[in-house]
Amino acid sequence: MSAAHLIRHPGRASLRTVRYFGPVKKNALRAGALAAGTTLMMLLMSSPALALTRDDGDDPGTGLSVIETLGLYVVAPIALFAVIAGLVMVLDKSHESHRVTTGNIKTKATAGSKA
């Protein structure tokens, strides 16, 4: 091996040290495979075919209509969000001078300050 091979450019790594799957990517790949495997096993274990057999004491009620379903799962969350956001805005006690807005940002330096 010549001396030129031992001297490397400071900004370049040698080809033997470049790895596309470093320890971070290996851990992420391992975690992704574990999550996918766990999800697949849960889906296989809770098969929809098991829902055909009624359990003892199972007494389902009547189903929801389309209007009831939309009201429960669409309108109610939006209304709850609006009520919480409205209460936060109405009960806001912060001072106007403490808020960061374009109206209270000072861009010019004063005479005594150094920029």
C-alpha positions in Angstrom: 0.0 0.0 0.0 1.4 3.4 -1.0 1.5 6.5 1.2 -1.1 8.2 -1.1 -3.7 5.7 0.1 -3.1 6.4 3.7 -3.6 10.2 3.3 -7.2 11.0 2.9 -9.0 14.2 2.0 -10.4 15.7 5.3 -13.9 16.1 3.8 -14.2 12.6 2.4 -14.7 9.3 4.1 -13.1 6.2 2.7 -15.3 3.9 0.7 -15.0 1.2 3.4 -16.5 3.4 6.1 -19.6 4.6 4.1 -22.6 2.5 5.2 -26.1 3.1 3.9 -27.7 1.3 6.9 -26.1 2.9 9.9 -27.1 2.1 13.5 -30.0 4.7 13.4 -31.4 3.4 10.2 -31.1 -0.2 11.4 -33.0 0.7 14.6 -35.7 2.5 12.6 -36.0 -0.5 10.2 -36.2 -2.9 13.2 -38.9 -0.8 14.9 -40.9 -0.5 11.7 -40.7 -4.3 11.1 -41.8 -4.9 14.7 -44.7 -2.4 14.4 -45.8 -4.0 11.1 -45.6 -7.5 12.5 -47.5 -6.6 15.6 -50.2 -4.9 13.6 -50.5 -7.9 11.2 -50.8 -10.3 14.1 -53.5 -8.2 15.8 -55.4 -8.1 12.6 -55.2 -11.8 12.1 -56.2 -12.6 15.7 -59.2 -10.3 15.6 -60.8 -11.8 12.5 -64.1 -10.4 11.4 -65.3 -14.0 11.2 -65.4 -14.2 15.0 -68.1 -11.5 14.9 -70.6 -13.8 13.3 -70.9 -15.9 16.5 -73.0 -14.4 19.2 -71.6 -14.4 22.7 -73.6 -15.3 25.8 -75.2 -12.2 27.2 -74.7 -10.3 23.9 -77.7 -8.0 23.5 -77.0 -5.4 20.8 -79.3 -2.5 20.5 -80.8 -1.0 17.4 -78.3 0.6 14.9 -77.8 4.3 14.4 -79.3 6.1 11.4 -77.2 8.1 9.0 -78.2 11.3 10.6 -77.4 10.0 14.1 -74.0 8.7 13.0 -73.1 12.0 11.3 -74.3 14.0 14.4 -72.3 11.8 16.8 -69.1 11.4 14.9 -68.9 14.7 12.8 -71.0 17.4 14.3 -70.4 16.7 18.0 -66.6 16.8 17.7 -66.6 20.0 15.6 -69.0 21.6 18.1 -66.9 20.6 21.0 -63.8 22.0 19.4 -65.6 25.3 18.6 -66.8 25.6 22.3 -63.3 24.9 23.7 -61.7 27.3 21.2 -64.3 30.0 22.0 -63.7 29.6 25.7 -60.0 29.9 25.3 -60.4 33.1 23.2 -62.9 34.7 25.6 -61.1 33.9 28.8 -57.7 34.9 27.5 -56.1 37.2 30.1 -52.7 37.9 28.4 -51.7 41.4 27.9 -51.6 42.9 24.4 -48.0 44.0 24.8 -46.8 40.5 25.5 -48.3 39.0 22.3 -45.9 38.7 19.3 -47.7 40.3 16.4 -46.6 42.4 13.5 -48.0 45.5 15.3 -45.6 45.4 18.2 -42.4 44.3 16.6 -39.8 47.1 16.7 -37.4 47.0 13.8 -35.4 50.3 14.3 -32.7 50.4 16.9 -32.9 53.1 19.5 -30.1 55.8 19.8 -28.4 54.2 22.8 -28.4 50.6 21.7 -25.7 48.9 19.7 -26.7 46.8 16.7 
